[in-house]
Amino acid sequence: MIENKHVAKGPTFDTIKQLTEGLNISNEIKEQLIDYFEKKLYAEIELVCKWALEVTELQGKRTLQEKDWKFILDKIEG
């Protein structure tokens, strides 16, 4: 399913430490957290790609413009 890694461990766990005031997380759970974030991010990337392709195909073009991006965000966040 996911071929590339998109989530950086260092910044992710730095942020978790800051938000939890230094909560310690076991290495096993760290891997599970990264897998969880990878799946969530990949699903969001797929959704954006789906909308981007639909919008640009309807307009007969291959460049996503700012107005297209705003439209996509409005639909996703809807």
C-alpha positions as CSV (number, residue, x, y, z in Angstrom):
1,M,0.0,0.0,0.0
2,I,2.4,2.7,1.2
3,E,5.7,2.6,-0.6
4,N,7.3,5.8,0.6
5,K,7.6,7.1,4.1
6,H,6.2,10.5,4.6
7,V,6.3,11.0,8.4
8,A,9.6,12.0,9.9
9,K,10.1,10.4,13.3
10,G,12.2,13.1,15.0
11,P,9.9,16.1,14.5
12,T,6.8,13.9,15.2
13,F,8.1,12.7,18.5
14,D,9.5,16.1,19.4
15,T,6.0,17.5,19.0
16,I,4.4,14.7,21.0
17,K,6.9,15.3,23.8
18,Q,6.2,19.0,23.8
19,L,2.4,18.5,23.8
20,T,2.5,15.9,26.5
21,E,5.1,17.6,28.7
22,G,7.7,14.8,28.2
23,L,5.6,11.7,28.0
24,N,7.8,8.7,27.4
25,I,6.7,6.3,24.6
26,S,8.1,2.7,24.2
27,N,9.9,2.0,20.9
28,E,7.2,-0.5,19.9
29,I,4.5,2.1,20.4
30,K,6.5,4.7,18.5
31,E,6.5,2.4,15.4
32,Q,2.8,1.9,15.8
33,L,2.2,5.6,16.0
34,I,4.3,6.2,12.9
35,D,2.4,3.5,11.0
36,Y,-0.9,5.2,12.1
37,F,0.3,8.6,11.0
38,E,1.6,7.2,7.7
39,K,-1.9,5.6,6.9
40,K,-3.7,8.8,7.8
41,L,-1.4,11.0,5.7
42,Y,-1.5,8.6,2.8
43,A,-5.3,8.7,2.9
44,E,-5.2,12.5,2.8
45,I,-2.8,12.5,-0.1
46,E,-5.0,10.1,-2.0
47,L,-8.0,12.4,-1.3
48,V,-6.3,15.5,-2.5
49,C,-5.0,13.7,-5.6
50,K,-8.5,12.5,-6.4
51,W,-9.9,16.0,-6.2
52,A,-7.0,17.6,-8.0
53,L,-7.4,15.2,-10.9
54,E,-11.1,15.7,-11.1
55,V,-10.9,19.5,-11.0
56,T,-8.1,19.7,-13.6
57,E,-9.7,17.1,-15.9
58,L,-13.0,18.9,-15.9
59,Q,-11.1,22.1,-16.9
60,G,-8.9,20.2,-19.5
61,K,-5.7,21.2,-17.9
62,R,-2.8,19.7,-15.9
63,T,-1.9,22.5,-13.6
64,L,-3.5,23.0,-10.2
65,Q,-4.0,26.7,-9.6
66,E,-4.7,28.6,-6.3
67,K,-8.4,28.9,-7.0
68,D,-8.6,25.1,-7.7
69,W,-6.8,24.4,-4.4
70,K,-9.2,26.7,-2.5
71,F,-12.1,24.8,-4.1
72,I,-10.6,21.5,-3.1
73,L,-10.0,22.6,0.5
74,D,-13.5,23.9,0.8
75,K,-14.9,20.5,-0.4
76,I,-12.6,18.5,1.9
77,E,-13.2,20.6,5.0
78,G,-16.8,21.1,4.0
